[in-house]
């Protein structure tokens, strides 16, 4: 019994032991499972916490990547759907593309060429590993195409994570910085504006310093003075930290003249200065020092508060003694300028009248001549008055042109040999008719001509004579007498010939008050007897300038009611008659006239035809060249060339003709016949290859002289144009 119980007990113990073992195993397993579940829960919590941390840390980044620079691998940690790189990653997802390839595609797809090359270099594995070996972080900025959210300025931040022999892991985050860039640009603009303002203020102070001998800045809120510019003594007295305003006023009070002391004190009173500057930006006070110098003190507004009240001013002091003296001179100059302006205004007014008068006569007498073609006497009278009116108009235009040349310094002398008696006779002849028409006695005298041929400018000498004779006839009433004398004196020292021209009349004369102004431009005497007489007021001014250009002298003597005597003395070089260039007759010449204006050609053709000179017209420079080239050499004896023509102008036509291969192209006389009459125009004509220059309106006698001088070949050798 005891044995059986023992066996059962043992079996029971075995069963119980097995159960206990199973229970213990189960308990062990449950304990392990519980521990694993706890660890898993802790890991999940840690992961969630780390994800929260990562989310917070990358909140401002639109994309974050974990990159192994050695293995060229890239892992996306965060990617915004608005990021430009999203399209590349989506396209390259199946190809298992590496970091270097993704970077290259992004740079070349969304950046400009220069930006792409720079960013790809900065974020290359080689550069990042080099930079991050010694530092934890690297950043760079770039500008790309706008993404879906409109962002275009970005910053890349690279943080070093783990470095081992076979791995170099970094965290790369991208975030937009458009707001930052805009703020930086705004601040940069503010700095640039402030710099410009400072530069402007410095320029203003620099300019003011050149005018004012001392400048100070005054803070009205503290009555403190700061030095800006002035003498070294002032710089030492007013320290950089500023000094009380009273110290400055004491220095100024000590040098102010007693009679200005009280007014100067009131002006320098800072307590009333804001009110005085309430409606203006500066106030000034002029005073004299004890030494006798004049100064001006001026307060300029530098700064106002939000209410517009002045808080800071500049105090500038200037020496004005020289200025006051100059100011007095300016008044004198201004008065002279006003007188000259008034004279010129009066001149223009009279010119408008004086030009209309002969124009009216030209048109009127032309109509009269047309209506009286069958009445020779009336026709002759009308034509004579037409000629006179034309000469008056020509003289007015010539006077204006000459004074313009003289004032601009363009007037030039053209010296040549000339016959004194021939020039004198040709000059005075038109005035015989004028004197007879006014029932005046005209007495020309040419005497003591020991040297008949002189060397000088005959045109300007003739112009001087014409102006003096015109004035004499103009200001001498009917029944009066005009004498014109030409004589020569020999200078004993140089042997030059001193030509003396005296024009004397017994006309209205010149008042003593006006005589000192006789050579001023646009001036005419105020005299009821003179006011009715037409004149530009330029004639004697031009004569004076021409005489001085020719190194001569002019003297005017006059007595009101008795007449005027003008004496001109001009030195000339003596010369010999030019026997080799004797003037040949112009009969039978054949002239090619390049003239686009039909009326101008008709005038030239009619006048030349009166002297048996045949003409042929070319309407422009190109036709002139073609006509010359298509005819046999010697067909034309000369060419009269206008300058301003369509298709080809006169200068180009002359150059073209001179450049032709024919021998006569280089020799044929080409004479300009143009309204362009300035010295520059004359020189341009000569430079182009022209032989001579004649100014319109056409003077047939000058033209005949020019043709006779230029066309030297004998009569029998001329080509028959038919």
C-alpha positions as CSV (number, residue, x, y, z in Angstrom):
1,X,0.0,0.0,0.0
2,X,2.7,2.3,0.9
3,X,4.6,1.2,-2.2
4,X,1.6,1.9,-4.5
5,X,1.0,5.2,-2.9
6,X,4.6,6.0,-3.4
7,X,4.4,5.2,-7.1
8,X,1.2,7.2,-7.6
9,X,2.8,10.1,-5.7
10,X,5.7,9.8,-7.9
11,X,3.6,9.8,-11.0
12,X,1.6,12.7,-9.6
13,X,4.8,14.5,-8.9
14,X,5.9,13.8,-12.5
15,X,2.6,15.2,-13.8
16,X,2.7,18.1,-11.4
17,X,6.3,18.7,-12.3
18,X,5.5,18.6,-16.0
19,X,2.7,21.0,-15.4
20,X,4.8,23.1,-13.3
21,X,7.5,23.1,-16.0
22,X,4.9,23.9,-18.6
23,X,3.6,26.7,-16.4
24,X,7.2,28.0,-15.8
25,X,7.9,27.8,-19.6
26,X,4.6,29.6,-20.2
27,X,5.4,32.2,-17.6
28,X,8.9,32.6,-19.1
29,X,7.4,33.0,-22.6
30,X,4.8,35.4,-21.4
31,X,7.4,37.4,-19.6
32,X,9.6,37.6,-22.7
33,X,6.7,38.5,-24.9
34,X,5.7,41.2,-22.4
35,X,9.2,42.6,-22.4
36,X,9.3,42.5,-26.3
37,X,5.9,44.3,-26.4
38,X,7.1,46.9,-24.0
39,X,10.3,47.4,-26.0
40,X,8.3,47.6,-29.2
41,X,6.0,50.2,-27.6
42,X,8.9,52.2,-26.4
43,X,10.5,51.9,-29.9
44,X,7.3,53.1,-31.5
45,X,7.1,55.9,-29.0
46,X,10.7,56.8,-29.7
47,X,10.1,56.6,-33.5
48,X,7.0,58.8,-33.2
49,X,8.9,61.3,-31.1
50,X,11.8,61.3,-33.6
51,X,9.4,61.7,-36.4
52,X,7.8,64.6,-34.6
53,X,11.3,66.1,-34.0
54,X,12.1,65.6,-37.7
55,X,8.9,67.1,-38.8
56,X,9.5,70.2,-36.6
57,X,13.1,70.5,-37.7
58,X,12.1,70.2,-41.4
59,X,9.0,72.4,-41.1
60,X,10.5,75.2,-43.1
61,X,12.0,72.9,-45.7
62,X,10.2,72.0,-48.9
63,X,12.4,68.9,-49.4
64,X,14.9,67.0,-47.2
65,X,17.2,64.2,-48.4
66,X,19.7,61.8,-46.8
67,X,22.6,61.4,-49.2
68,X,25.6,59.2,-49.0
69,X,28.2,61.1,-50.9
70,X,30.6,58.1,-51.2
71,X,27.9,55.6,-52.4
72,X,26.0,58.2,-54.5
73,X,22.7,57.2,-52.9
74,X,19.8,59.5,-52.1
75,X,16.9,58.9,-49.7
76,X,13.8,61.2,-49.6
77,X,12.9,62.2,-46.1
78,X,10.5,65.0,-47.1
79,X,9.3,66.3,-50.5
80,X,6.7,69.0,-51.1
81,X,4.5,68.5,-54.1
82,X,5.3,72.1,-55.2
83,X,9.0,71.3,-55.5
84,X,10.4,71.4,-59.0
85,X,12.6,68.3,-58.3
86,X,9.4,66.2,-57.7
87,X,8.9,65.8,-61.4
88,X,12.5,64.6,-61.8
89,X,12.3,62.1,-59.0
90,X,9.0,60.8,-60.2
91,X,10.5,60.3,-63.7
92,X,13.7,58.7,-62.4
93,X,12.2,56.6,-59.7
94,X,12.3,53.4,-61.7
95,X,15.9,53.9,-62.8
96,X,17.4,53.9,-59.3
97,X,19.2,57.1,-60.2
98,X,21.9,58.4,-57.9
99,X,22.4,61.7,-56.2
100,X,24.9,63.1,-58.7
101,X,22.5,62.3,-61.6
102,X,19.4,63.8,-59.9
103,X,21.4,67.0,-59.0
104,X,22.6,67.3,-62.7
105,X,19.0,66.9,-64.0
106,X,17.6,69.4,-61.6
107,X,20.3,72.1,-62.3
108,X,20.0,71.8,-66.1
109,X,16.2,71.7,-66.0
110,X,15.3,74.6,-63.7
111,X,18.4,76.9,-63.5
112,X,20.1,79.2,-66.1
113,X,23.3,77.9,-67.5
114,X,25.5,80.1,-65.3
115,X,23.5,79.3,-62.2
116,X,23.3,75.6,-63.0
117,X,27.1,75.3,-63.4
118,X,27.7,77.1,-60.1
119,X,25.1,75.2,-58.1
120,X,26.2,71.8,-59.5
121,X,29.8,72.6,-58.6
122,X,28.9,73.7,-55.0
123,X,26.7,70.6,-54.3
124,X,28.9,68.1,-56.0
125,X,30.0,65.2,-53.7
126,X,33.6,66.2,-54.1
127,X,33.0,69.7,-53.0
128,X,30.7,68.8,-50.1
129,X,33.1,66.1,-48.7
130,X,36.0,68.6,-49.0
131,X,34.1,71.4,-47.2
132,X,32.4,69.2,-44.5
133,X,35.5,67.5,-43.3
134,X,36.3,70.4,-41.1
135,X,32.8,71.9,-40.4
136,X,29.4,70.6,-39.6
137,X,27.3,72.7,-42.0
138,X,27.4,74.3,-45.4
139,X,24.8,76.6,-47.1
140,X,24.4,78.2,-50.5
141,X,21.7,80.2,-52.3
142,X,20.5,80.0,-55.9
143,X,17.8,81.3,-58.2
144,X,15.7,78.9,-60.2
145,X,12.5,78.8,-62.3
146,X,9.4,79.5,-60.2
147,X,7.9,76.3,-58.7
148,X,4.2,75.5,-58.5
149,X,3.9,77.9,-55.4
150,X,5.7,80.7,-57.2
151,X,8.9,80.4,-55.3
152,X,12.2,81.1,-57.2
153,X,14.9,81.9,-54.6
154,X,16.1,79.0,-52.5
155,X,18.8,78.1,-50.0
156,X,20.4,74.6,-49.7
157,X,21.6,73.6,-46.2
158,X,23.9,70.5,-45.9
159,X,24.6,69.0,-42.5
160,X,27.2,66.3,-41.9
161,X,25.7,63.1,-40.3
162,X,28.1,60.2,-40.3
163,X,31.5,59.7,-41.8
164,X,33.3,56.3,-42.1
165,X,35.8,54.8,-44.5
166,X,33.0,53.5,-46.7
167,X,30.3,56.1,-46.1
168,X,29.9,59.9,-46.0
169,X,26.3,60.6,-45.0
170,X,24.8,64.1,-45.1
171,X,21.4,65.6,-44.6
172,X,20.4,68.1,-47.4
173,X,17.5,70.4,-47.0
174,X,16.0,73.0,-49.4
175,X,13.8,75.9,-48.4
176,X,12.6,79.0,-50.2
177,X,13.9,82.4,-49.2
178,X,11.9,84.7,-51.5
179,X,10.7,86.8,-48.5
180,X,14.3,87.0,-47.2
181,X,15.6,88.1,-50.6
182,X,12.9,90.7,-50.9
183,X,13.7,92.0,-47.4
184,X,17.4,92.0,-48.2
185,X,16.8,93.9,-51.4
186,X,14.6,96.3,-49.6
187,X,17.3,96.9,-47.0
188,X,19.9,97.2,-49.8
189,X,17.8,99.8,-51.5
190,X,17.4,101.7,-48.3
191,X,21.2,101.5,-47.8
192,X,21.8,102.7,-51.4
193,X,19.2,105.5,-51.0
194,X,20.8,106.5,-47.7
195,X,24.3,106.4,-49.4
196,X,23.0,108.5,-52.2
197,X,21.4,110.9,-49.8
198,X,24.7,111.1,-47.9
199,X,26.7,111.6,-51.1
200,X,24.2,114.3,-52.2
201,X,24.5,116.0,-48.8
202,X,28.3,115.8,-49.0
203,X,28.2,117.2,-52.5
204,X,25.9,120.0,-51.4
205,X,28.1,120.7,-48.4
206,X,31.2,120.6,-50.7
207,X,29.6,123.1,-53.0
208,X,28.4,125.3,-50.2
209,X,31.9,125.1,-48.6
210,X,33.4,126.5,-51.8
211,X,31.1,129.5,-51.4
212,X,30.9,129.9,-47.6
213,X,34.1,130.2,-45.5
214,X,32.6,128.5,-42.5
215,X,29.7,126.1,-42.0
216,X,28.3,124.7,-38.7
217,X,25.5,122.3,-37.8
218,X,23.3,123.4,-34.9
219,X,21.0,121.2,-32.9
220,X,18.2,123.5,-31.8
221,X,17.0,121.0,-29.2
222,X,20.2,121.3,-27.3
223,X,21.7,124.6,-28.6
224,X,24.8,122.7,-29.6
225,X,27.1,123.6,-32.5
226,X,29.1,121.1,-34.5
227,X,31.9,122.0,-36.9
228,X,31.5,121.1,-40.7
229,X,34.0,123.2,-42.5
230,X,36.1,126.3,-42.0
231,X,39.5,127.4,-40.8
232,X,41.8,125.2,-38.7
233,X,41.4,127.7,-35.8
234,X,37.6,127.1,-35.9
235,X,38.1,123.4,-36.1
236,X,40.2,123.5,-33.0
237,X,37.8,125.8,-31.2
238,X,34.7,123.6,-31.9
239,X,35.6,120.1,-30.8
240,X,34.1,117.0,-32.5
241,X,31.6,116.5,-29.6
242,X,30.1,120.0,-30.2
243,X,30.2,123.2,-28.1
244,X,27.4,125.5,-26.7
245,X,26.0,127.9,-29.3
246,X,26.9,130.8,-27.1
247,X,30.6,130.2,-27.8
248,X,30.0,130.7,-31.5
249,X,27.9,133.8,-31.1
250,X,30.5,135.3,-28.8
251,X,33.1,134.9,-31.6
252,X,30.8,136.5,-34.2
253,X,29.8,139.4,-31.9
254,X,33.4,140.3,-31.4
255,X,34.0,141.0,-35.1
256,X,30.6,142.5,-36.0
257,X,30.6,146.3,-36.7
258,X,28.8,148.2,-33.8
259,X,26.1,149.6,-36.2
260,X,25.1,146.0,-37.1
261,X,25.5,144.5,-33.6
262,X,21.8,144.7,-32.4
263,X,20.3,143.4,-35.7
264,X,22.9,140.6,-35.8
265,X,22.0,139.6,-32.3
266,X,18.3,139.3,-33.2
267,X,19.1,137.3,-36.3
268,X,21.3,134.8,-34.4
269,X,18.7,134.2,-31.7
270,X,17.9,130.5,-31.9
271,X,14.7,130.8,-29.8
272,X,13.0,132.6,-32.6
273,X,14.6,130.7,-35.5
274,X,12.0,127.9,-35.8
275,X,9.2,130.4,-36.3
276,X,11.3,132.3,-38.8
277,X,11.9,129.1,-40.7
278,X,8.3,127.8,-40.5
279,X,7.4,128.8,-44.1
280,X,10.9,128.9,-45.7
281,X,14.0,126.8,-45.9
282,X,16.6,129.6,-45.3
283,X,17.0,133.1,-43.8
284,X,20.0,135.4,-44.2
285,X,21.5,138.6,-42.8
286,X,24.2,140.7,-44.3
287,X,26.5,142.7,-42.1
288,X,29.8,144.5,-42.0
289,X,32.7,143.5,-39.8
290,X,34.9,146.0,-37.8
291,X,37.6,145.5,-40.5
292,X,35.3,146.8,-43.2
293,X,34.5,143.5,-44.9
294,X,31.0,142.5,-45.8
295,X,29.7,139.1,-44.8
296,X,26.4,137.2,-45.1
297,X,25.2,134.7,-42.5
298,X,22.5,132.2,-43.6
299,X,20.6,129.5,-41.7
300,X,19.5,126.5,-43.8
301,X,16.9,124.0,-42.6
302,X,18.5,120.6,-42.2
303,X,15.8,118.6,-40.4
304,X,12.2,119.0,-39.2
305,X,10.3,116.9,-36.7
306,X,7.0,115.1,-37.4
307,X,5.1,118.4,-36.9
308,X,7.3,120.3,-39.3
309,X,9.1,122.3,-36.7
310,X,12.8,122.9,-37.4
311,X,15.1,120.9,-35.1
312,X,18.5,121.1,-36.9
313,X,20.0,123.9,-39.1
314,X,23.2,124.7,-41.0
315,X,24.8,128.0,-40.2
316,X,26.9,129.2,-43.2
317,X,29.0,132.4,-43.4
318,X,30.2,134.0,-46.5
319,X,32.5,136.9,-47.5
320,X,30.6,139.1,-49.9
321,X,32.8,142.1,-50.5
322,X,34.0,140.9,-53.9
323,X,30.5,139.8,-54.8
324,X,29.1,143.3,-54.1
325,X,31.8,144.7,-56.4
326,X,31.0,142.2,-59.1
327,X,27.3,142.8,-58.6
328,X,27.8,146.4,-59.4
329,X,29.7,145.4,-62.5
330,X,26.9,143.0,-63.4
331,X,24.5,145.9,-63.3
332,X,26.6,147.8,-65.7
333,X,26.9,144.7,-68.0
334,X,23.2,144.0,-67.7
335,X,22.4,147.6,-68.7
336,X,24.7,147.4,-71.7
337,X,23.1,144.0,-72.7
338,X,19.7,145.5,-72.3
339,X,20.6,148.4,-74.5
340,X,22.1,146.0,-77.1
341,X,19.0,143.9,-76.9
342,X,16.8,146.9,-77.3
343,X,18.9,148.0,-80.3
344,X,18.7,144.6,-81.9
345,X,14.9,144.4,-81.3
346,X,14.5,147.9,-82.9
347,X,16.8,146.7,-85.7
348,X,14.7,143.6,-86.4
349,X,11.6,145.7,-86.4
350,X,13.1,148.1,-88.9
351,X,14.5,145.2,-90.9
352,X,11.0,143.8,-91.2
353,X,9.8,147.2,-92.5
354,X,12.9,147.9,-94.7
355,X,12.8,144.5,-96.3
356,X,9.1,144.7,-97.1
357,X,9.5,148.2,-98.6
358,X,11.8,147.1,-101.5
359,X,9.9,143.9,-101.9
360,X,6.7,145.9,-102.2
361,X,8.4,148.1,-104.8
362,X,9.8,145.1,-106.7
363,X,6.3,143.5,-107.0
364,X,4.6,146.9,-107.6
365,X,6.9,148.1,-110.4
366,X,7.0,144.6,-111.9
367,X,3.2,144.9,-112.2
368,X,3.5,148.5,-113.6
369,X,6.1,147.3,-116.2
370,X,3.8,144.4,-117.2
371,X,0.9,146.8,-117.7
372,X,2.9,149.4,-119.7
373,X,4.9,147.2,-122.2
374,X,3.8,149.5,-125.0
375,X,4.8,152.7,-123.2
376,X,8.6,152.8,-123.4
377,X,8.9,155.8,-121.0
378,X,6.8,154.3,-118.2
379,X,8.4,150.9,-118.8
380,X,12.0,152.3,-118.6
381,X,11.0,154.2,-115.4
382,X,9.5,151.0,-113.8
383,X,12.5,148.9,-114.7
384,X,14.9,151.5,-113.2
385,X,13.0,151.5,-110.0
386,X,12.9,147.7,-110.0
387,X,16.7,147.8,-110.3
388,X,17.0,150.3,-107.5
389,X,14.7,148.3,-105.2
390,X,16.7,145.2,-105.9
391,X,19.9,146.9,-105.0
392,X,18.4,148.1,-101.7
393,X,17.2,144.6,-100.8
394,X,20.6,143.1,-101.8
395,X,22.4,145.6,-99.6
396,X,20.1,144.9,-96.6
397,X,20.7,141.1,-97.0
398,X,24.5,141.6,-97.5
399,X,24.7,143.8,-94.4
400,X,23.0,141.2,-92.2
401,X,25.2,138.4,-93.7
402,X,28.4,140.4,-93.2
403,X,27.7,141.3,-89.6
404,X,26.9,137.7,-88.8
405,X,30.3,136.7,-90.3
406,X,32.1,139.4,-88.5
407,X,30.5,138.5,-85.1
408,X,31.3,134.8,-85.6
409,X,34.9,135.5,-86.8
410,X,34.3,133.8,-90.2
411,X,35.0,136.9,-92.3
412,X,38.2,136.4,-94.3
413,X,40.2,138.6,-96.7
414,X,40.9,137.4,-100.2
415,X,43.9,139.4,-101.5
416,X,44.7,139.7,-105.2
417,X,46.1,142.2,-107.7
418,X,43.6,144.9,-108.7
419,X,43.5,148.1,-110.7
420,X,42.7,151.0,-108.4
421,X,41.1,153.3,-111.1
422,X,39.2,150.5,-112.7
423,X,37.8,149.4,-109.3
424,X,36.9,153.0,-108.4
425,X,35.1,153.7,-111.6
426,X,33.2,150.4,-111.4
427,X,32.1,151.2,-107.8
428,X,30.9,154.7,-108.2
429,X,29.1,154.3,-111.5
430,X,25.8,153.0,-110.1
431,X,25.7,155.9,-107.6
432,X,25.6,158.5,-110.4
433,X,22.1,157.4,-111.3
434,X,21.1,157.3,-107.7
435,X,22.3,160.9,-107.2
436,X,20.7,162.1,-110.4
437,X,17.4,160.5,-109.3
438,X,17.5,162.5,-106.0
439,X,18.7,165.7,-107.9
440,X,22.0,165.6,-106.1
441,X,25.4,166.7,-107.4
442,X,27.8,163.8,-107.4
443,X,31.5,164.6,-107.8
444,X,34.0,161.6,-108.1
445,X,37.7,162.4,-108.0
446,X,40.5,160.0,-108.6
447,X,43.9,161.6,-108.3
448,X,47.6,161.1,-107.3
449,X,47.5,157.4,-108.3
450,X,51.2,156.7,-108.5
451,X,50.7,152.9,-108.2
452,X,47.8,151.9,-110.4
453,X,48.0,148.2,-109.4
454,X,47.8,147.2,-105.8
455,X,47.7,143.9,-103.9
456,X,44.8,143.4,-101.4
457,X,41.2,142.5,-101.1
458,X,39.3,144.6,-103.8
459,X,35.9,143.2,-102.8
460,X,36.1,144.5,-99.2
461,X,37.6,147.8,-100.4
462,X,34.6,148.1,-102.8
463,X,32.2,147.2,-100.0
464,X,33.7,150.0,-97.8
465,X,33.3,152.5,-100.6
466,X,29.7,151.3,-101.3
467,X,28.6,151.6,-97.7
468,X,30.0,155.1,-97.3
469,X,28.5,156.4,-100.6
470,X,25.1,154.8,-99.8
471,X,25.0,156.6,-96.4
472,X,26.0,159.9,-98.1
473,X,23.3,159.7,-100.7
474,X,20.7,158.4,-98.2
475,X,21.2,161.2,-95.7
476,X,21.7,164.1,-98.1
477,X,18.5,165.8,-99.2
478,X,17.7,166.8,-102.8
479,X,19.9,169.5,-104.1
480,X,22.9,168.5,-101.9
481,X,26.4,167.5,-103.0
482,X,28.4,164.3,-102.5
483,X,32.1,164.2,-103.2
484,X,34.1,160.9,-103.4
485,X,37.9,161.2,-103.6
486,X,40.5,158.5,-103.9
487,X,44.2,159.2,-103.6
488,X,47.5,157.4,-102.8
489,X,50.3,158.2,-100.4
490,X,53.6,156.3,-100.2
491,X,54.6,155.2,-96.8
492,X,58.3,156.2,-96.4
493,X,59.2,153.5,-93.9
494,X,57.9,150.3,-95.6
495,X,57.3,151.6,-99.2
496,X,53.6,150.4,-99.0
497,X,50.9,152.4,-100.6
498,X,48.4,154.1,-98.3
499,X,45.1,154.4,-100.1
500,X,43.0,157.3,-98.9
501,X,39.2,157.3,-99.5
502,X,37.2,160.4,-98.6
503,X,33.4,160.6,-98.9
504,X,32.1,164.1,-98.1
505,X,28.4,165.3,-98.1
506,X,26.5,168.4,-97.0
507,X,23.6,166.4,-95.7
508,X,21.8,166.3,-92.3
509,X,24.9,165.5,-90.3
510,X,25.2,163.6,-87.0
511,X,24.5,164.9,-83.6
512,X,27.4,165.2,-81.1
513,X,25.5,162.9,-78.7
514,X,25.3,160.1,-81.3
515,X,28.7,160.5,-82.9
516,X,30.5,158.3,-80.2
517,X,28.0,155.5,-81.0
518,X,28.3,155.8,-84.8
519,X,30.1,152.4,-85.2
520,X,27.8,150.4,-82.9
521,X,25.7,147.7,-84.5
522,X,22.0,148.3,-85.0
523,X,22.4,152.0,-84.0
524,X,20.8,154.9,-85.7
525,X,20.5,158.5,-84.7
526,X,17.1,159.6,-83.3
527,X,16.4,162.5,-85.7
528,X,13.1,163.2,-87.5
529,X,15.1,163.9,-90.6
530,X,16.8,160.5,-90.4
531,X,13.9,158.3,-89.1
532,X,12.2,158.6,-92.6
533,X,15.4,157.2,-94.2
534,X,15.7,153.5,-94.7
535,X,18.8,151.8,-93.3
536,X,19.9,148.8,-91.3
537,X,22.1,150.6,-88.8
538,X,24.9,148.1,-89.8
539,X,26.7,149.8,-92.6
540,X,29.2,151.8,-90.5
541,X,29.7,149.0,-88.1
542,X,30.6,146.7,-91.0
543,X,32.9,149.4,-92.5
544,X,34.7,149.8,-89.1
545,X,35.3,146.0,-88.8
546,X,36.5,145.7,-92.4
547,X,38.9,148.7,-92.2
548,X,40.4,147.3,-89.0
549,X,40.7,143.8,-90.6
550,X,42.7,145.5,-93.4
551,X,44.9,147.3,-90.8
552,X,43.5,150.7,-91.7
553,X,41.8,153.6,-90.0
554,X,38.5,155.4,-90.3
555,X,37.6,158.9,-89.1
556,X,34.1,160.5,-89.1
557,X,33.6,164.2,-88.7
558,X,30.2,165.7,-88.7
559,X,28.2,168.8,-87.9
560,X,24.4,168.7,-87.7
561,X,22.9,170.6,-90.6
562,X,26.2,170.9,-92.4
563,X,27.2,167.4,-93.4
564,X,29.6,164.6,-92.7
565,X,33.1,163.6,-93.9
566,X,34.3,160.0,-93.7
567,X,38.0,159.4,-94.2
568,X,39.4,155.9,-94.7
569,X,43.1,155.1,-94.9
570,X,44.2,151.5,-95.8
571,X,47.7,150.2,-96.5
572,X,48.2,148.0,-99.6
573,X,51.2,146.4,-101.2
574,X,52.3,147.8,-104.5
575,X,52.1,145.4,-107.4
576,X,52.7,145.3,-111.2
577,X,50.0,144.9,-113.8
578,X,49.4,141.2,-114.8
579,X,50.2,141.4,-118.5
580,X,50.2,137.6,-118.9
581,X,46.6,137.3,-117.9
582,X,45.1,140.0,-120.1
583,X,41.3,139.8,-120.1
584,X,39.9,138.4,-123.3
585,X,36.4,139.1,-124.6
586,X,33.6,136.8,-123.5
587,X,31.8,136.8,-126.9
588,X,30.9,133.4,-128.2
589,X,31.6,131.5,-125.0
590,X,29.5,128.3,-124.5
591,X,28.6,127.7,-120.8
592,X,27.0,124.7,-119.2
593,X,24.8,126.0,-116.3
594,X,23.9,123.5,-113.6
595,X,20.8,125.1,-111.9
596,X,17.7,123.3,-110.6
597,X,15.7,126.6,-110.3
598,X,14.1,127.5,-113.6
599,X,13.9,131.2,-112.8
600,X,17.5,131.4,-111.7
601,X,18.6,129.7,-114.9
602,X,16.4,132.1,-117.0
603,X,18.0,135.1,-115.3
604,X,21.5,133.8,-115.9
605,X,20.8,132.8,-119.5
606,X,19.2,136.1,-120.4
607,X,21.9,138.2,-118.8
608,X,24.7,136.1,-120.4
609,X,22.9,136.2,-123.7
610,X,23.0,140.0,-123.7
611,X,26.8,139.6,-124.0
612,X,26.6,136.9,-126.7
613,X,27.3,134.0,-124.4
614,X,25.5,130.8,-125.2
615,X,24.2,128.7,-122.3
616,X,22.9,125.1,-121.9
617,X,21.0,124.0,-118.7
618,X,21.5,120.9,-116.6
619,X,18.7,120.5,-114.0
620,X,21.0,118.8,-111.4
621,X,24.5,117.7,-110.7
622,X,24.1,114.2,-112.2
623,X,22.7,115.6,-115.5
624,X,25.6,118.1,-115.5
625,X,28.1,115.3,-115.3
626,X,26.3,113.3,-117.9
627,X,26.0,116.2,-120.3
628,X,29.7,117.1,-119.9
629,X,30.7,113.4,-120.4
630,X,28.5,113.0,-123.5
631,X,30.0,115.9,-125.4
632,X,33.3,116.3,-127.2
633,X,36.2,118.0,-125.3
634,X,36.1,121.7,-125.7
635,X,32.3,121.9,-126.3
636,X,31.9,123.9,-123.1
637,X,34.2,126.8,-122.2
638,X,33.1,126.8,-118.5
639,X,30.5,125.4,-116.1
640,X,28.4,127.5,-113.7
641,X,27.6,125.3,-110.8
642,X,24.8,125.7,-108.2
643,X,25.5,124.0,-104.9
644,X,22.1,122.8,-103.6
645,X,20.5,120.6,-106.2
646,X,18.6,117.4,-106.1
647,X,20.0,114.0,-107.1
648,X,23.6,115.2,-106.9
649,X,24.8,118.5,-105.4
650,X,27.3,120.9,-106.9
651,X,30.2,119.8,-104.8
652,X,29.8,116.1,-105.7
653,X,29.3,117.0,-109.3
654,X,32.5,119.0,-109.3
655,X,34.5,116.2,-107.7
656,X,33.0,113.7,-110.2
657,X,34.0,115.9,-113.2
658,X,37.5,116.5,-111.9
659,X,37.9,112.7,-111.5
660,X,37.0,111.9,-115.1
661,X,39.9,110.6,-117.3
662,X,39.5,113.3,-119.9
663,X,42.2,116.0,-120.0
664,X,39.6,118.9,-120.2
665,X,37.8,117.6,-117.1
666,X,40.8,118.8,-115.0
667,X,41.1,122.1,-116.8
668,X,37.6,123.4,-117.5
669,X,36.7,126.4,-115.3
670,X,33.9,125.5,-112.8
671,X,32.5,128.6,-111.1
672,X,30.1,128.3,-108.2
673,X,27.0,130.4,-108.5
674,X,25.1,129.9,-105.2
675,X,23.4,131.6,-102.3
676,X,25.8,129.9,-99.9
677,X,28.2,132.7,-99.4
678,X,30.1,132.1,-96.2
679,X,33.9,131.7,-96.0
680,X,33.3,128.0,-95.2
681,X,31.1,127.6,-98.3
682,X,33.8,129.3,-100.4
683,X,36.5,127.0,-99.0
684,X,34.3,123.9,-99.6
685,X,33.9,125.0,-103.2
686,X,37.7,125.4,-103.7
687,X,38.4,122.1,-101.9
688,X,36.0,120.3,-104.2
689,X,37.9,121.6,-107.3
690,X,36.0,124.7,-108.3
691,X,37.9,127.5,-109.9
692,X,36.0,130.5,-108.4
693,X,33.1,131.3,-106.1
694,X,30.3,133.8,-106.9
695,X,27.4,134.6,-104.5
696,X,23.8,135.1,-105.6
697,X,22.1,137.4,-106.4
698,X,23.9,137.3,-109.7
699,X,26.1,140.3,-110.5
700,X,26.6,140.1,-114.3
701,X,29.8,142.3,-114.2
702,X,31.4,140.1,-111.6
703,X,30.4,137.0,-113.6
704,X,31.9,138.5,-116.8
705,X,35.1,139.3,-115.0
706,X,35.3,135.8,-113.7
707,X,34.6,134.2,-117.1
708,X,37.1,136.5,-118.8
709,X,39.8,135.6,-116.2
710,X,39.1,131.9,-116.3
711,X,38.5,131.3,-120.0
712,X,41.9,132.0,-121.5
713,X,41.8,130.1,-124.8
714,X,41.7,132.1,-128.0
715,X,38.5,132.8,-129.8
716,X,39.4,130.8,-132.9
717,X,40.1,127.6,-130.9
718,X,36.6,127.4,-129.3
719,X,34.3,124.5,-130.4
720,X,31.3,125.5,-132.4
721,X,28.4,124.2,-130.2
722,X,26.3,123.7,-133.3
